Amino acid sequence: MNISEICVKRPVLASVISFILVIIGIIGYQHLATRFFPDFQSQSINIMTSKPAASAQYIERTISTPIEQELSGLSGINNMQSVSRQGSSTISLDLDQGADYDQVMNNVRAKVSIIKQLLPTGSKVFISSGFGNMPLLRIAVTNKNMNLDELQDYVNRNVIKTISQLPGVAQANAFGAPPKAMVISFNPSKLNSQKITLSQIVNQIRDRTAVATGGSVRTDSLTIPINMQSSIKTPANFGNINIVNADGKFVKLKDLAKVSFKGFDQNPSIVRYNGTPAVSIVVSSRTDSNEIAVANEVYKSIQQFRNQAEGRGFKFGVYADMSVFMKNSVHEVYQAIFVSIICVVLVIFLFLGSLRSVIVPVVTIPVCLIAAMGVMYALGYSINM
C-alpha cells in the first residue's frame, strides 16, 4: 500500500499530515532569511587600510608594502595584490582551492595585529571577507547650523556608533567632510631669496617626522614592539623645523610658509542632499543577515535620532535603499505564484468541467508551497533576488 492509497482511504490522516506540513512551513517561513545574494563561503579576503590625507606613495611605502611582506609567508594564499590611493589602500588575498578559510582568516588576523603596531600613527586596518555586499542604505545628514567638520564629528560619535551596533549590520561609515591635514602654504619670493627648493623642504620634513622602530621587549610568552613616534605633531612644531639655505644657515619653516591644520580645499568626496552640503552614511549588512529586517531596524534608529534632534536643525534623508528593490522583488514573486495558481485552476476547470476536480489543486498547491518553506529553512537556504 503506497502513500496515495493511505491518503485516499484515510482522509483524516491526510488532513492531519497536510496541517502539520503547513505549520512546519509557516514556522520555516518566519525564520527564512531574505538576502540579495545567497550566503556562500568566500575564497578571498580583503584588507582595507586608511590614513586620512596621506598620498598614495606614502600609503604604499608605509602601510601596503609592510602588510604584504608580513602576509607573504602564510600558507593557503594563492595570489596577493594591492591598490594604494590617496588616504586608503586595499589588499586582496585569493585563497588556494580547498584551503581552510577560517584557518587562513585567523592567521591573517594574527599577522595584521602584529604589523599594526608598526604602522604610522592614525592608520586604521579593517579585515573582511572578499565577497562584499553592496551598500544596503545610504543616508544623508544635513544641518545648516553646523559646518561639515562638526556635522561629521556628530555623526561619527552618535549615529555611526548606534547603527554599527544594530543586529545584522556589518559596518557603517560616514564621509563628506574634507579630510584634515597639516597644510603648508609657501611664499615663493621667500623661497627664492633663501635659495631653497621644495625638494629640500620635503626631505627635511620627512627626516624629522619619520617613524622608526625602537626594537622590542621580549618576555617568555610574548614580544612587544617599540615604536618611536615623532614629537612633531602641531603646526607650531612644524613651523620650528630648521631648513638649511644655500649659505648653510638655518631658516625656520614658519619664516618661509604658513603652517595650519585644516581640511583640504579640494575635498575628494562631495556630498549634497537637495542642494545642501551633507554627510553621507553608508550602511552595509552582513552576508548572513536578512537585509529587509536590517533596513527596518536602521529606519527605526534614524527615526529615534530625528525625534532626539528635533528643533536642532538636523535632517536625515535616505537617498538609496536596496531593501525597497528586494521588497518589490518578493512582492512580484508572490504575485506570480498567485497568478499561476489561478491559471492552473482555470485550466483544470475548463478541461474537466467539474468544481470537485478543482478543489484538489486549490488545496494541494498552497500546502506544497508552504511546506517547501520549511524544507528550505531546514536545509539552510534563503530567499534570494
TANOR-V41832 format. One line per field, one symbol per residue. ss: DSSP state (H for helix, E for strand, - for the rest). phi: phi as a letter, one per 30 degrees, with the letter a starting at -180 (. if undefined). Layout:
# TANOR-V41832
ss: ???
phi: ???
This chain:
# TANOR-V41832
ss: --HHHHHHH-HHHHHHHHHHHHHHHHHHHHH--EE--------EEEEEEE-----HHHHHHHHHHHHHHHH-----EEEEEEEEE--EEEEEEEE-----HHHHHHHHHHHHHHHHHH-----EEEEEE-------EEEEEEE----HHHHHHHHHHHHHHHHH----EEEEEEE----EEEEEEE-HHHHHHH---HHHHHHHHHHHH--EEEEEEE----EEEEEE------HHHHH--EEE-----EEEHHH-EEEEEEE--------EE--EE-EEEEEEE-----HHHHHHHHHHHHHHHHHH-----EEEEEEEEHHHHHHHHHHHHHHHHHHHHHHHHHHHHHHH--HHHHHHHHHHHHHHHHHHHHHHHH----EE-
phi: .cdddddddbddddddddddddddddddddcddcbdbddbddcbbcccbbbeidddddeddcbddeddddcdcddjcdbbbbbcbdiaabccccdddidddddddddddddddddedcdedjdbbbcbdddcddedbbbcbbadcbdddddddddddcddedddcddjddabbbakddddadcccdcedddddchccdddddddddddcdcbdcjaccbdcabcdccccddcbceddddcddcddddicdbddddcaccbcadddcddbcbbbhicebcccccccddcccedddddddedddddddddcdicjdbcbccabddddddddddddddddddddddddddddddcibdddddddddddddddddddddddddidbdcd
